[in-house]
Amino acid sequence: MAATPIEELGRRIEQVILEHLAASEREAADAIARAFRTATRGGRPGKVAPERDGPRRRPSAEITALGERLYQAVCAKPGETMTVLAGDLGASARQLNRPMTQLKRLGRIRGIGQRHQTRYFPLPAKS
């Protein structure tokens, strides 16, 4: 005996509800696991700690090399912002922060402006 359209519809609705409940249960279990993983690492609730041992410290040679590339980019495009320079170098603006600070301390670059509107210019070499 074939099921009527109403019985078939009822069966399909029940199947969708069961699938939704199973997916919700999986999501809840994952959320609980993340919460306990964060709590055991001493982090703030709701913030998942990174899966690494600690922050990667860049060697000074790497920062110096990036600084030289950054200086060349500033010389090629004086008056540009950090975002533009970062795009040219294939790095993020945050990664260029330390090399830019070193170049400014050495007197090789000058920044004019504030925050994200700062524009960078090369300075003449000191004799």
C-alpha positions, -999 to 999 in steps of 0.1 A, spaced: 0 0 0 14 33 -11 18 62 14 -5 92 8 10 125 0 3 138 35 20 108 51 50 112 28 52 149 37 50 140 74 79 115 70 100 141 52 94 168 78 104 143 106 136 134 87 145 171 83 139 177 121 161 147 130 189 159 108 186 194 123 188 180 158 218 159 150 236 189 135 227 211 165 241 184 188 274 183 169 277 221 170 270 222 208 296 195 214 322 214 194 314 246 213 318 229 246 351 213 236 364 248 225 353 263 258 371 237 278 402 239 256 403 277 262 397 274 299 426 249 303 449 273 286 440 302 309 424 323 281 394 345 282 361 327 278 349 328 242 383 334 228 400 303 214 438 303 220 460 297 190 472 262 183 509 271 186 535 271 214 540 308 214 544 338 191 570 334 164 598 359 169 613 371 137 651 370 136 668 405 134 683 396 101 648 390 87 636 424 100 667 441 86 661 425 52 625 435 52 635 470 63 658 473 33 630 462 9 607 487 27 633 515 22 635 507 -15 597 508 -18 596 542 0 623 555 -24 603 542 -54 570 557 -41 576 586 -18 545 599 0 526 566 1 509 551 31 519 519 49 489 501 33 502 508 -2 538 499 7 526 467 23 507 457 -8 538 463 -29 560 442 -7 535 414 -2 533 418 36 508 432 60 511 467 75 515 451 109 545 431 97 562 463 85 557 482 117 590 471 133 612 476 102 596 511 96 603 521 132 640 511 128 643 530 96 628 561 113 652 557 142 681 555 118 670 587 101 665 571 67 627 577 66 604 604 78 567 599 85 543 628 81 507 625 93 489 605 120 478 569 123 466 553 91 471 586 72 508 587 77 528 591 46 565 581 44 593 599 26 630 590 23 655 613 39 689 622 24 718 601 36 737 616 65 774 624 58 
